[in-house]
Amino acid sequence: MPKITTKTSFCWKHFAKIDGNSAKCNICGKTIKTAGNTTNMKDHLRNVHKIREEDQTPVSNSGTPRQASIAASFQNITDFGGEGQKTKKINDAIVYMIAKDIQPFSIVENAGFIYLMNTVAPRYEIPSRYKVTKWLDEKYSQMKDLWRTRLTGKSISLTMDIWSDQMSMRSYLGITAHFLLEQEMSSLTIGAMQLSERHTGPYLSEMLEICCSDWNIDKKASNSYCHRQWYKY
């Protein structure tokens, strides 16, 4: 008689059978109703522990699972820990995406984004919008310190643009620095300041001096000022 083999679900690597209708999770100890199938166990592993069937070690031709080494398993967990290399890389990519594409911080709480991250990196713990805001502020401070150092001692031209929103009755002053960097002309926005007074020459000069002081830009280093104003209706 040919030998009959049955396929064992990967769920039983993470659950212990209690009886015909329930099983206990070996990870968190929660009891799950099985009703004679593994659907609830799969949902629990995927939603709570980020463990999916397609991510499990494949079965060899002999029918024996090819277990990953203990070192490799722990390395995978470590990489996706709070200080893991993969986690840091994804964190930086999210901050870059939000800044580059001008996305709202709340994108990390959108259902589509959560589904995407659970698909490509099931072990990654998605941050809150407040944590992402903190990361972006930290990146801004780091980049500002870096560029403040690079601009030290350089001859700089400054341009100013006023942007007004007639709907909200708010105006903003944008200040851009232009300079040579490695023999190429470069530009950097160094200020975006809300205006609270009439756009007079003395007031704009005062705002410009505040920005230059913040960036340690000496008046002697900045050789020209320009002013342009436009409106949004």
N, C-alpha and C positions, 0 to 999 in steps of 0.2 A: 504494500500500500504506500502511495506517495505521502511524504511528510507534509502536514498542513501547518503553515505558520500564520500567525496573526500579527498585524501591525499595531504596536503600542503607541498611543498618542504621546507627544512630547510633554503634555501637561503633567503626566505622572512622574516626571523628574522633579516637579515642583510641588506636587500634592501627595498626601497620604490618604488612602481610602478609609472612610469611617464605616460606611455601610453602602447598600446599593443605591442610596439616594443622596449621599453627601460625601464631601471630602474636605480635608484640612490643608490650607496653604502652608508649605514648609517655610515660607519667607516671613509672612506676617502673622500666621496662626489663625487667620480668618476661616470660618467654615462656610463652604459654598455648596448650594444645592446643585446636584448633578442631573437628576431626573433621567439617569441612564445614559447620558451623553456628556461630551466635554465642552459644549458651547459656553456655559457659564464660567468654566475654568479658564478657557482661552480669553474671554472678555476680561476677566479679573487680571490675568497676567499682562495683557496688553494695556489696559487702562490704568492699572495701579502700579505695576512694576516695570512697565515699558518693555516687556518681553513678548516677542512675536514668534510665531512658528517658523516663518521664513528666515529668521535670523539664527535658528538653531543649527547645531552641527549636523551635517548630512550623515546618512546611514551608509556604511560600506557594503560591498557585494556580499559579504558573509552575514549581513544582517546585524552586525555589531556596530553601534554608534561610534564614530571617530571622535573621541572626547578631546577637547582643546586642553593644552597643558595648563596646570594650575597657575604658572607664572603668566601665561598669556591672558588667562581669564582675569586675574587680578590687575594686570596692566590695563586691560580694557575698562575695568571699573575705575581705576585710578585716573585714566585720561579724561573721563567724563565727570570726575569729582569737582568740587568747588574750585580747586586750584589746578585741575588737570590741564594738560596742553591742548587737548581738543576743545575743551570748554572755553578756554581763553581765546582760542582762534575763532570760535563761533561768536563769542561775545564781541570781539573786535569787528567781525564781519557785520554783525547786526548794527553796531554803532556807525560803521562806515555807510551802510545802506541807508540808514535814517538821515544822516547828514548829507550824503551825496544826492539822494533822490527827494530830499525835503519831505520825508514821511513823518506822520505824527507818532509820538511815543506809544500811543495806544495800539499800534499795529501789532505789538507782541501779544496782545490779548484778543486779536481777531481770530475767528474760528478757522479761517483759511490758513493763516500763518501757523497756528498751533498744529493743524493737520499736516502741513508741510514739514515742520520740524519733527513731529512724531514719526513721519515717514522716512526722512533722511538721517535722523539721529535720535532714535527712540530713547536712548539713555540720557540725553541732554535735558537738563532742567531749565525750562523756559523762564526767563526773568520777568519781573513785573515792570510796568511802565516807569515806576518810581526808581527802580534800580537802574534802568537804562538811562533815565534822566541824569542820575548821579554819574554814571560812566561818561556820558557826553560832556558834562561839565568838567570832569577830570581831564578828558582828552583835549578840551578847549584850552584849559590852563597849561597843559603840557606843550601844545602847539604854539600858544602865545609866548611862552618862555623861550621856545626854540627860535621863533621868528624875531623876537625882541633882540636876541643875541646876534642873529644874522644881520639885522639892520644897523647894528652899532657901527658907527664910523662911516656909514654910506651916505652919499648925496642922494636926496630923496625929493621927488616932486609929489605934491599932494593935490588931489581933486576932491571937490565936495559936490554931492548931489542931494537935493531935497525931494523927498517923495511924500505926497499928500493924498490922503484918502478922504474924499469929500463926504462919504457916507458916515464914517466914524468921527470926522473932524479931527483927525490926528495927523501930525506931520513927523517925519523922521529925517535925520541927517546921516547920509552915508559918506564915509571918508575913506579914500583909497590911496595907498602909497605906491608910487612907481619908482623903480630902481633897477640898476644893472646887477644881474646875478650870473656869474660865470659867463660874462660877455653877452648875455641875452637880456632883453628888456622883460621885466617881470612886474606883476601887479598884485597887490594884497589888500583886501578890505581890512582896515584896522579899527573901524568904528561904525556902529549903527545906533544912533542915539535919538530918542524921542524928544521933540522940541515942544516947549511949553510956553514960549513967548513969540512975539512977532519976529519975522525973519529979517531983522535989521543987521547991518554990518557989524556993529559992536557985539551983538548977541551971538552971531555965528562965529566971530573971532574968538569969543570966550569959550564956546563949545569946542572949537578946533584946538585951542590951547589945552583944554582939559584932556582931550584925546592924545595930543602929543606928549603931555606930561605922563600919561599912563603908559605910553610906549617908549618913554625915555628918548624922544626925538627932540633934538636941539633945533631951535629956530634957524640957526646958521646952516644946519644940514638940509633943511627943506628949502628949495630954491624957487618954488612957484606954487601959487594957489589958484584954483579955478572954481567957479561956482556955476551949477546948472540946476534948474528947478523944473519939475514936471508933476503932473497931477493924475490921479486915478479917479474916474467917475463911476 
